[in-house]
């Protein structure tokens, strides 16, 4: 099984730039094209929040238009820039979506070796995330139902301190209780998140957790408590999670037009020196 994870796409209305600088639509189109040209087509696409920039109908319609050429199964969770209610109104062709309330789900198709748990970390009106008692109880119940099937949890706000000061200030409340819940479930293969616009790895409750690289701008790499809120135009990317029959392996895919590929070996079979 191969899963592509996009995150923090921050789509604006047509013709608008994010922060007067970033053409997020063009960059997401490049990501979609990159996925199309992978040697193996993913079985599933995840998007871990901040799908759009202001949560408007216009932005979500624009996003759907950009994503439509993928023609792949899609699972979403909202980020702090999203609007759950508008997402419910606009997205009509998803593998799973809630009827109301928090945007949470647990899904496993018959041919999947993994189940996917979507967790809603949005605290409406706030940039930081929140796992309230209701959401934590739901997660514990879902995980308790099946303690054997390999499980991937997707969420927006990462449940760990990154060191990037201005992002940690808008981090996740309730992460300590979350850590205790996941600690009890050894079948959690990976907790994968967005929000940071960078590929960062950590462990929480003894489980592997990481953030995905944005398809657009990146957050400035500055691990200081007083790090200023800045972004850079580093090469965009996304994650590919590969189930190898024993566990999940994650690859960071860089989006762009680069020289290659070139052979290591000549036609004779000799290593090119």
Secondary structure in CASP SS format (residue, H / E / C, confidence):
PFRMAT SS
TARGET T0000
AUTHOR 0000-0000-0000
METHOD secondary structure of the structure
MODEL  1
X C 1.00
X E 1.00
X E 1.00
X E 1.00
X E 1.00
X E 1.00
X C 1.00
X C 1.00
X C 1.00
X C 1.00
X E 1.00
X C 1.00
X C 1.00
X C 1.00
X C 1.00
X C 1.00
X C 1.00
X E 1.00
X C 1.00
X C 1.00
X C 1.00
X E 1.00
X C 1.00
X H 1.00
X H 1.00
X H 1.00
X H 1.00
X H 1.00
X H 1.00
X H 1.00
X H 1.00
X H 1.00
X H 1.00
X H 1.00
X H 1.00
X H 1.00
X C 1.00
X C 1.00
X C 1.00
X C 1.00
X C 1.00
X C 1.00
X C 1.00
X E 1.00
X E 1.00
X E 1.00
X E 1.00
X E 1.00
X C 1.00
X C 1.00
X C 1.00
X E 1.00
X C 1.00
X C 1.00
X C 1.00
X C 1.00
X H 1.00
X H 1.00
X H 1.00
X H 1.00
X H 1.00
X H 1.00
X H 1.00
X H 1.00
X H 1.00
X H 1.00
X H 1.00
X H 1.00
X H 1.00
X H 1.00
X C 1.00
X C 1.00
X C 1.00
X E 1.00
X E 1.00
X E 1.00
X E 1.00
X C 1.00
X C 1.00
X C 1.00
X C 1.00
X C 1.00
X C 1.00
X H 1.00
X H 1.00
X H 1.00
X H 1.00
X H 1.00
X H 1.00
X H 1.00
X C 1.00
X C 1.00
X C 1.00
X C 1.00
X C 1.00
X C 1.00
X C 1.00
X C 1.00
X C 1.00
X C 1.00
X C 1.00
X C 1.00
X C 1.00
X C 1.00
X E 1.00
X E 1.00
X E 1.00
X C 1.00
X C 1.00
X C 1.00
X C 1.00
X C 1.00
X C 1.00
X C 1.00
X E 1.00
X E 1.00
X E 1.00
X E 1.00
X C 1.00
X C 1.00
X C 1.00
X E 1.00
X C 1.00
X C 1.00
X C 1.00
X C 1.00
X C 1.00
X C 1.00
X E 1.00
X E 1.00
X C 1.00
X C 1.00
X H 1.00
X H 1.00
X H 1.00
X H 1.00
X H 1.00
X H 1.00
X H 1.00
X H 1.00
X H 1.00
X H 1.00
X H 1.00
X H 1.00
X H 1.00
X C 1.00
X C 1.00
X C 1.00
X C 1.00
X C 1.00
X E 1.00
X E 1.00
X E 1.00
X E 1.00
X C 1.00
X C 1.00
X C 1.00
X C 1.00
X C 1.00
X C 1.00
X C 1.00
X C 1.00
X C 1.00
X C 1.00
X H 1.00
X H 1.00
X H 1.00
X H 1.00
X C 1.00
X C 1.00
X C 1.00
X E 1.00
X E 1.00
X C 1.00
X H 1.00
X H 1.00
X H 1.00
X H 1.00
X H 1.00
X H 1.00
X H 1.00
X H 1.00
X H 1.00
X C 1.00
X C 1.00
X C 1.00
X C 1.00
X E 1.00
X E 1.00
X E 1.00
X E 1.00
X E 1.00
X E 1.00
X C 1.00
X C 1.00
X C 1.00
X C 1.00
X C 1.00
X C 1.00
X E 1.00
X E 1.00
X E 1.00
X E 1.00
X E 1.00
X C 1.00
X C 1.00
X E 1.00
X E 1.00
X E 1.00
X E 1.00
X E 1.00
X C 1.00
X C 1.00
X C 1.00
X C 1.00
X C 1.00
X C 1.00
X E 1.00
X E 1.00
X C 1.00
X C 1.00
X C 1.00
X C 1.00
X C 1.00
X C 1.00
X C 1.00
X C 1.00
X C 1.00
X C 1.00
X C 1.00
X E 1.00
X E 1.00
X C 1.00
X C 1.00
X C 1.00
X C 1.00
X E 1.00
X E 1.00
X E 1.00
X E 1.00
X E 1.00
X E 1.00
X E 1.00
X C 1.00
X C 1.00
X C 1.00
X C 1.00
X E 1.00
X E 1.00
X E 1.00
X E 1.00
X E 1.00
X E 1.00
X E 1.00
X C 1.00
X C 1.00
X C 1.00
X C 1.00
X C 1.00
X C 1.00
X C 1.00
X C 1.00
X C 1.00
X C 1.00
X E 1.00
X C 1.00
X C 1.00
X C 1.00
X C 1.00
X C 1.00
X E 1.00
X C 1.00
X C 1.00
END
